[in-house]
Every structure is written in structure tokens, then in C-alpha cells.
Amino acid sequence: ITQLACGDSHSLVSCEGGKVYSWGRSDYGQLGWEGGYKEPFSIGLVEGIPTNKEVQSVAAGALHSACIVDYELYTFGWGLYGQLGHGEVGNERKARKVEALTGVGMILEGGRKFQSVKQVACGTWHTFVVSTTGDLYGFGWNKFGQIVSESPSESEQFFLPKLVHLSDNEVKHVSCGSRHTAVSFANSEICLFGNICCFNNDGYCLEMDVDGDDYRKNQVAYGQFSNYPPTFLIWKSKANVTPNGYSRIHCRHHFSNRWCTVIST
């Protein structure tokens, strides 16, 4: 096993040899194999992805899934809010390639093939991917501002991948919670947006500047910075918060009845 991803009620693993397996609930096709919705206690091979190719990333949202195989994105499961990236509303019971991302990323020597994307993250209603050139693309529902735009609203949805520019620095990693997103950059900068809160490994809130106010507090991390109705926030940490930079960020759907972000150093 090379990678593991867990959704609300289903899980995926990638294995050496380029295979992706899944198990759990499949009401909307989030397992990616025929019969999965009839056999919730069985482990099946995800259908629709190339065989014998390297798997770069797997992700599981609440009711949809995604995997990157040979640097191309495949999604399946619940697609009501555009979180599958195919430009339409509908569920997919088998993995389907996101054609809209063809041509992004790094072009191989000779110019015949693109290495498009390298990492994917799934929330409840939205999905983000990082390209091989460090660009960020998001799609799905933007009610809480979890996909950056000037005026997030309940009706705003992106059915195709949208280029999201947050910094001139290369994107290193992205993670999606239920209602928020976190992005880390090569210079150790972090950006959070949506319905968010944030803390570090010691259980303390990190510095946050919103509308000119400094929220540097030494308190347990359960404090939620944007209460309902959510406020659209973008937070950028100072690049020298940790001497070694951030290794990864993790967004969870619920934590003590709040949405949270964990930063690994």
C-alpha cells in the first residue's frame, strides 16, 4: 500500500503496480466499481483508470473520490455541486478522467505529453488539485468561500476546474475540509479560506490577521474564527513561523463540532 484516503463512510488505497482499491458505502458511486453499492463490505478495484501506471495521489471526500494516475485526474461519486470537475451535474459510478485539466502542468521533453497534476484533495462539496508546475485549481460549491472568489454565495458553483491564484510562490500542498481549504507554499507560507479555524501541534492558535486585527492568542485550538454565517477569510502566515517550514496541512470535516486545520511541522 502506498497511500490511504478516508471519506465519511468509505476508504481508498493505492498499491504498488498502479491499482486503487476501495470499500465502504457507495450510494453515489464513490467506490468507483460496479456492484459497490450492493456490496458495502467488499473491497473492489476502482474501474476506469489506466492499469500498470503510477498513482500519484488519492483523496476521499464525503461522498466523492479522486485519484491521480500517470499525472492525470480521475473523479467519481457524487457530482451534484460540480465537485467532479466534468462541467456537468451528475454522479459517476466509475472513475472518469477530468478532461478540462489536459494541457496544464509540466510538458515532457519532446512536447508530446503533459504531466498535468500531482496532488488532489476532496472536501464535502469541492475539490482542489495541484499541478506539476505548482498551480492550484478548484471546482465545486463555493457557498462558504472554500473556492476563492470575490463574493462567495450559496448559488456559486464551479463545474470546471478554476485556476486559483493566491501567491506568486509555488503551491506545495492543498487540503480540503467540509467548508474550508488550506494551501501551503514552497516558502512555508500558508493560506486558509472558507469557514475556518487554525492551530499548531502544541494546541495553540496561530497568528491571524483579518481586517487589520491581530488574533495572536495562546489558547486551545477549538476557537473558530468565522462563525455562522461564515465570513470569507484569507489568512497568510509569515514565512518564518517555523524554521523548517511546513511538511503538510490536514483539514478535517469535524472536530469538537467545529471545522479545523492541523499543521504538521
C-alpha positions, 0 to 999 in steps of 0.5 A: 500500500502506498497511500490511504484516503478516508471519506465519511463512510468509505476508504481508498488505497493505492498499491504498488503496480498502479491499482486503487482499491476501495470499500465502504458505502457507495450510494453515489458511486464513490467506490468507483466499481460496479456492484459497490453499492450492493456490496458495502463490505467488499473491497473492489478495484476502482474501474476506469483508470489506466492499469500498470501506471503510477498513482500519484495521489488519492483523496476521499471526500464525503461522498466523492473520490479522486485519484491521480494516475500517470499525472492525470485526474480521475473523479467519481461519486457524487457530482451534484455541486460540480465537485467532479470537475466534468462541467456537468451535474451528475454522479459517476459510478466509475472513475472518469478522467477530468478532461478540462485539466489536459494541457496544464502542468509540466510538458515532457521533453519532446512536447508530446505529453503533459504531466498535468497534476500531482496532488488532489484533495476532496472536501464535502462539496469541492475539490482542489488539485495541484499541478506539476508546475505548482498551480492550484485549481478548484471546482465545486460549491463555493457557498462558504468561500472554500473556492476563492472568489470575490463574493462567495454565495450559496448559488456559486458553483464551479463545474470546471476546474478554476485556476486559483491564484493566491501567491506568486510562490509555488503551491506545495500542498492543498487540503480540503475540509467540509467548508474550508481549504488550506494551501501551503507554499514552497516558502512555508507560507500558508493560506486558509479560506472558507469557514475556518479555524487554525492551530499548531501541534502544541494546541495553540492558535496561530497568528491571524490577521483579518481586517487589520486585527491581530488574533495572536492568542495562546489558547486551545485550538477549538476557537473558530474564527468565522462563525455562522454565517461564515465570513470569507477569510484569507489568512497568510502566515509569515514565512518564518513561523517555523524554521523548517517550514511546513511538511503538510496541512490536514483539514478535517470535516469535524472536530469538537463540532467545529471545522479545523486545520492541523499543521504538521511541522 
